[in-house]
Amino acid sequence: MNRLARLAGFGKREQDHEDEVAALAADTGRDAVEEPPVVVDVEALRESIVTALRGVHDPEIPVNIYDLGLIYTIDIAADGTVAVEMTLTAPGCPVAGMMPLMVKQAVARVEGVGEVDVALVWDPPWTQERMSDEARLQLGLM
């Protein structure tokens, strides 16, 4: 009987099959039990993502997009997949085409992040009330 047939357990009792799998694993230097999938610490990853987003600036406004309130949601799955909903200060913003790509690239560079999806949304519309106090102070609005 060939190795594949033995691994599949053809003509063997269940215990014999388990013994064969363990022996094969020992031959290859791998564990017979699969390792569980990596689960990320979502809150630690969120902090790193926010830090990365604070490094992205709207070219027309000298404040980062996170403190401007342009990031509406950051959803992080246990496998590191990240979905971001963001908006712009105005629908006619000249950087509308490149800003989501800038956000995607910044988030993707964070260690532990898997696939990144960025959605540009217009509802609810952005207002100055979404800005952090630091952003208002920097722009002279306080």
C-alpha positions in Angstrom: 0.0 0.0 0.0 1.4 3.4 -0.9 1.9 6.3 1.6 -1.1 8.2 0.4 -3.4 5.2 0.8 -2.0 4.6 4.3 -2.5 8.3 5.2 -6.1 8.1 4.0 -6.6 5.1 6.1 -7.6 2.5 3.5 -7.9 -0.9 5.1 -7.0 0.3 8.6 -8.7 0.5 11.9 -9.1 4.1 13.3 -6.3 3.6 15.8 -3.9 2.3 13.1 -4.8 5.4 11.0 -4.0 7.7 13.9 -0.7 5.9 14.4 0.2 6.3 10.7 -0.6 10.0 10.7 1.5 10.6 13.8 4.4 8.6 12.2 4.1 10.5 9.0 4.2 13.8 10.9 7.3 12.7 12.8 8.9 11.8 9.5 8.3 15.2 8.1 9.0 17.1 11.3 5.5 18.6 11.5 3.0 18.2 14.2 0.1 15.9 13.5 -2.3 18.5 14.8 -3.0 21.6 12.7 -2.1 24.9 14.3 -5.1 27.1 15.1 -5.5 30.2 12.9 -3.8 33.4 14.2 -6.2 35.6 16.0 -5.2 39.3 16.4 -5.7 41.5 19.4 -8.3 43.8 17.9 -7.9 46.7 20.3 -4.1 46.8 20.0 -4.5 46.6 16.2 -7.1 49.4 16.3 -4.6 51.7 18.1 -1.9 50.9 15.5 -4.4 51.6 12.7 -5.4 55.0 14.2 -1.8 55.9 14.6 -1.3 55.1 10.9 -4.3 57.1 9.9 -3.0 60.1 11.8 -0.1 60.0 9.3 -2.4 60.6 6.4 -3.2 64.3 5.6 -5.6 66.0 3.3 -3.3 68.0 1.0 -5.5 71.0 1.4 -5.9 71.0 5.2 -2.8 70.8 7.5 -4.5 68.3 9.8 -4.6 64.5 9.6 -7.7 62.8 8.4 -8.5 60.9 11.6 -8.6 64.1 13.7 -10.5 65.9 11.0 -13.2 63.2 11.6 -13.1 61.8 8.1 -12.9 58.2 9.4 -16.4 57.0 10.3 -15.7 53.3 11.2 -12.9 50.9 11.5 -14.1 47.3 11.6 -11.5 44.7 12.4 -12.1 40.9 12.0 -10.3 38.3 14.2 -8.2 37.4 11.2 -6.9 40.9 10.7 -9.2 41.9 7.8 -10.0 45.6 8.1 -13.0 47.6 6.7 -12.8 51.4 6.9 -15.7 53.7 6.1 -14.6 57.3 5.5 -15.8 60.5 4.0 -14.3 63.7 2.7 -15.0 67.3 3.7 -17.0 67.9 0.5 -18.2 65.7 -2.4 -16.3 67.9 -4.9 -13.0 67.4 -3.0 -10.1 67.2 -5.5 -8.5 64.3 -3.7 -11.6 62.2 -3.7 -10.0 59.7 -6.1 -6.7 59.3 -4.2 -7.7 59.7 -0.6 -9.2 56.2 -0.2 -6.1 54.7 -1.7 -3.9 56.6 0.7 -6.0 55.3 3.6 -5.8 51.7 2.3 -2.0 51.9 1.9 -1.6 53.4 5.4 -3.7 50.7 7.1 -2.2 47.9 5.0 1.3 48.8 6.3 0.2 48.1 9.9 1.6 44.8 11.2 -1.1 42.3 11.7 -3.5 43.7 9.2 -4.7 41.4 6.4 -7.0 42.5 3.6 -8.1 46.1 3.7 -11.3 47.5 2.2 -12.0 51.3 2.2 -15.4 52.6 1.4 -16.0 56.3 0.6 -19.4 57.3 2.1 -21.4 60.5 2.1 -24.0 59.8 4.7 -23.9 61.3 7.2 -22.3 64.3 5.6 -19.1 65.5 7.3 -19.4 68.6 9.5 -16.8 70.4 11.7 -18.4 68.9 14.8 -16.7 65.6 13.8 -13.2 67.2 14.3 -11.2 66.5 17.4 -10.4 69.4 19.8 -6.7 69.1 18.6 -7.8 69.6 15.0 -10.0 72.6 15.9 -7.2 74.2 17.9 -4.7 73.6 15.0 -7.0 75.2 12.5 -7.8 78.2 14.8 -11.4 77.2 15.4 -11.1 77.2 19.2 
